[in-house]
């Protein structure tokens, strides 16, 4: 902690009009560099958080927070398991499902796809597909009618729409007098959905769970139960509680395991961006070194006089640390204010720029996320501000130490 003398002289040097205006220019440049670096860092991390949140919501709109399945991908007696889990306090809903791979054919077009059998009345408890329907409704899936809901891109590739018929080829074979033949079934397209994720829109077909069980030879069994939890980030802990609650052999997994590689890649990308943009702040912060080195050279006689009046080397060092720290603190504060303001209004700002220059940065014809989302975390803001302040303070140490080593006799020899 600085004593009043160091603080007074340091502030006086900061406010004083210097004879060398170049020093003032470098000080201003350092301050603005830190402010711009902090602003860019807060804004970029907020936008990356926004994209991550948007992707996570879209993925989890179709994927469950957690799943319960049995050995070899079969869950017998799923109703009893559902009743046992009904008392879980953090469980918002559950629904059975059948998951399998298959091929859809229409004319000469063949497309591999994932087939999911769902219970239409229970599906809204665990997914948002019911609210993402372009044509048709979930209720149009009637057991025994062999109806099918297709993703928008999958329907476009097959060239089919509502009312058209497609053939689903299941990988399970059946033995007939004519030999071993694949399981085939004609389905009628009763709806089209678009959830905004290519993985689902181009590779998922939904059918009624009873039709799926018949086609894939599961009988009364299902592939498992999909669970929705009140807090997606509590899914790993709740999954462990569910596993402990169920007797026998069950496999319980959560979304962090099912999509681990994707979200690990996003976190890695955020970390790399943080490091890269921190270098901008570091460059601006270390301009403080140049500023203070020149200030020390300019103030050698003042330092010598203060030393002869009894100021200790530690006091001299404190004076110049105050001066350099002020540049860092002001730049950081300006950057935080600018970064928070921009992060909270980035969608409006980008929309204004697009309207002004008549361009579209994220075309909806190419990108599923056509707006620039932002999700600012105050924890990120605090971390960025702390890094900027530490870098600024560190940049003051060497010039301040050089100032404290000034010898009065040498400095005043030619004065």
N, C-alpha and C positions, 0 to 999 in steps of 0.2 A: 504494500500500500504506500502511495506517494505522500510525502509531507506537503504542507501548503506551499513551501517555497518552490519545489519542483513543479507542482501543479500550476502555480501562478506564472512562473517563467515560461513553462511549456505552452500555456494558453496565450501568453503575450507574444511569443515567437509565431504562433499560428495566426494571430490576428494582425501582426505587424506587416506593414508594406515593405517588402524586400527591395533592395536595390537591384537585385537580379530577377527580372520578371520571368526568366526561363525556369527558375526554380518553382515559381508560383504556377506556371503552366504545367510542369510535370506533376506537381501536387494535385492539381485539378484533374489531370488525365488519369492519375492513379485512382482518385476518388471515383471518377465516372466509370473507370474500368471495373473496379470492384462492384459498383452498383449494377452495371450491365451484366457482369458475370453472375451475380446473385439472382438478378431478375430472370436471366435465361435459365439458370439452373432450377429455380422454383417452377417456372412455367413448363419447362420440358418434362420434369418429373411429374408434375400435375397432369399433363396431357398423357404421359405413359401410364399413370395410375388410372386415368379415365378409360383408355383403351383396354387395359387389363380388366377393369371392372365391367366394361361393356361385353368383352369376350367371355368373362366368367359367367355373367348373367345369361348370355345366349347359350353357352355350353350347358349350364345347369338348368336352363329352361327345358332341355330335352333329356339330360343325364340326371340321374338321381343323386341326392346328397350321399346316400349309402345304399348298399344292396345286401340282401341276405339270400344265399343260394345253398344248395345241398351238394353232396358228393357227385362228381361227374356231371355237373351242370343241371341236375334235376332236383327239384324240391317237392317232396311228397307231403301231402297233408298241409298245404299252405294256409288253409283257413285256420287250423289250430295254431300255427305259428303266428298268424296275424292277430288272433285273439290274445295270445300270450304277450305280444308286443303292444297291445292297445293301452296298457297301463304305463308305458314309457312317457314321462312328463314332457319331454322335449320333442316328442314326435308329433308333427302336424298332420301327417297323412301317410298312407302306404297303398300300394297297388301291385297286383301280381303282373308278371310279364313272361313272355316266351321270346327268347332271342335265338336267331339262327341265321345262317347264310343261305343265299339262294341266287338264282338267275331269273331275270325277267326278260321275256322275249315278246316282241311285237313285230310281225313281218320278218324282215331280215335283220332287225336290230336286237342285239343281245347285250344285256347289262347286268353285271354282278351287283348285288345289293345286300344290305342287312335287312332282315325281316324281323319285325317286332310285333308280337301278339299282345294286345292290350285289352283291358276291360274298360269300355268307354265311360261308364259311370264313375269309375275310380281314378281314371287317368288324370283329371284336372287337379287331384290332390298332390300329384308329384311332378307334373310338367305343365308347360304353358302352350302346348301344341294346340289345344282347343281354341285359344285366342289368336292363333297364328294362321287360321284357315283362310285361304283365298277363295276356295269354292268348297261347298259341302260342310258337314258338321261331323263331330265325333260320333254323334248318335246315329249316323247313317251306317255305322258298322253294326250289322245285325248278325247274330250267330246263325250259321247255316246258309246265309245268303252269299257268302264269299265275296264281300266287298273289300276294297283296298283304298287306303289313302297314300298318295305319293308326294314326295318332295317336289317343289316346283321345277328344279333343274332336271331331276330324274324324269319327270313327266315330259319335259321339253325334249330330252334326248330320245325318249321312246316315241315321241310324236303322238301322245295320247292326251285325252281330256276326260272330263266327267262323262260317264256313260259308255266309254270305250272299254274293251276287254283286253287283258294281257294274260300271258301264261307264266306261272311261277313254277320253276324247276327246283325241287328240293334235293339236297345232296344225298339224303337217305334213299336207299334203293329198296325195291320190293320184289319178291320172288313170285313169278307167275308161270303158268304152263309154257309161255313163250320164252321164258328165261328171266334174267335179272333186269329189271327196268327201273329207271329213275321215277320218282314221284312227280307227277305233273298235275297242275290244277289251274283252271281258268278262273280269273278274278275279274270283277267289274270295278272300274275306277269310280269311286263315289265321292272323292274329294281331293283337293290339292292344298298343301300347306307350304309356308315359307317362314323359317325361323331365323334367317339371316346368317346361317353358318353353312358353308359349302359342304362340310362333312355330312350334314343331315339332309340338306336340300337336294343333294345329288346322289345320296347313297342310302336312303332309308325308306322303307315301305311299311306301313302300319296295317295290320289286319286284326280281326277279332280274336281274342285269346282262345276261344273254343275252336275256331277254324285252324289256328296255328297248331294247337295240340293234336288235332286230327291229322293235319298234313305232315307233321314231323314225328308222329307216333309217340307222343308223350302220355296219352291216356288222360288220367285225372291230374297228372303232375304238371308243374310249370318250371320255368328256368329259375325263378326266384321272386323275391319281393323287392320293390323299389321304395325307399323311404325318403321322406322330406322332413328336415329338422328345422327348428325355429331359428337357428343361427348356423349358417353354412360352415363357419370357421370352427364350430364346436363339433363338426362331423367326426373327426378322428376319435375324440373322447367318447361321444355317444355310441359310435360303432363298437368300441371296446366294451361299453356297458351292455349293449345289446348282445354281443358275443358271450358275455358272462351270464346273461339272463337266460339264454337258450340252452337246453340240455341236448346232449348228443352231438353229432357231427354236422356243423354248419360252417359255411364260409361267409364272413362278413367283411366287406370292403367299403371304403369311402371314396369320395371324389378326388381327394388329394393323391390317392394311389392310382386311380384310373387315369388321371390326366397329369401325372407327376412330371413327365418330360416337358409338356407344353408350358406349365407354369414355372418350372425350373428355368426354362429358356427365357421366359419373360423377366424373371428376377435377375438372371445373368445380364440381360440386355440393359435393365435399369441400372445395375451396378456399374457396367461399363460406361454408360452415358453419364453417370454421376462422376466417375473418375475423369472422363474427358472434359466435361464442363467445369470441373473443379480446377483444371489446369488454367482455364481462362481467368478464374479468380486468383490463382497463384501468380500468374504473370502480372496482373494488375497490382497484387499485393507487393510483389517484389520490386515494382517500380518505386515503392516507398524507400527501398534501399538507396536507389539513385538520388531521390529527393533529399534524404537525410544526409547522405555523403556530401552533397553540394552545400547543404545548409551548414554542416559542420565546418567545411572549408571556409564558408562565408562568415561564420561566427567565431573563428578561432580567437580573435582578440577579446570578444565578449566572454568566451570560456576562460581565457587566461585571467581576466579581471575578476571573474567570479571565484576562480581558484585562489587568487591572492587575497580575496576578501574572506576566505575560510570555507568555501564550498568544497565538499568532499567529492572524489571521483564518482561515488555512488549517487550523489545528488545531481551531478552533471549528466550521468547516464539516465537518471529518472526524468530530467527535463526533456531530453530528446525522445525518450520513449513516449512521454505524454504527447508530444507533437505528432509523432508517427501514428500513435494509436488513434488520435482524433481523426486522421484521414481514413483509417480503417473503419472506425465506428460510424462516421458519417456516411461513408460509402456503403457499408453493410445495411444501415437503417434505410437509406434511399433504395437500395436494391430489394430489401424485404418489402417495403411499401409498394414499389413498382411491381415486384413479382406476384405478391398477393392480389393486387388490383387486376393484373393481367390474367392470372390463373382463374380468378373468379368470373372474368368476363371474356375469356378467350373465344367462346363460341360467338358472342356478339361482335367482337373485333374481327374475327375471320370472316363472318358473314358480311360485315361492312366492307372489308377489303375485296371480297369476291364480287359484291355488287358494284363497287367503285371501278374495278378493272374488268368487270364482266368475264370472270374466270370461275372455274369450279375446281378447287384443289382435290377434293375426293369425290369423283363422279359416281353417282349411284349406279351407273351402268357397269362400272368396273369394281367398285368397292361396296361391300355390304354395310360398312359403317361410313356413311356419307357426310356426317358432321364430325367436327373435332371435339371429342369429349374431354372434360377436365374434372379431375377429382383431387382437390388439394388436401394434403394431410398436414396438420400443424406440426406433427413430429418431424416431417421432412423439412419444413420451414425452419424449425429450431436447429436441426442438425446442420443445415446449410449456413445459417447465420453463425453458428458456433465455429464451423470450419473457416469461414471468412475472417472472423475475429482472431482466431488462433494464427492463421497465416499472416494477417496484418501485424499482429503483435510480434510474431517471430521475425518478421522483416525489419523490425526496429532494433533488434538486439545488437547486430554487428555495428551499424553506424553509431548507435548510442555508446557502445563500448569503446569505439575509436575516439569519440568525443571525450570520454572520461580519461583517456590516456594522454590527452593533450598536456604538454609541459608549458607552464606559463612563461618561462624564460625564453623558450624557443619561439613561442607564438608572438611575444612582444618585442623580439629582437629588432625587427625592421619597422616597427610602428612609430 
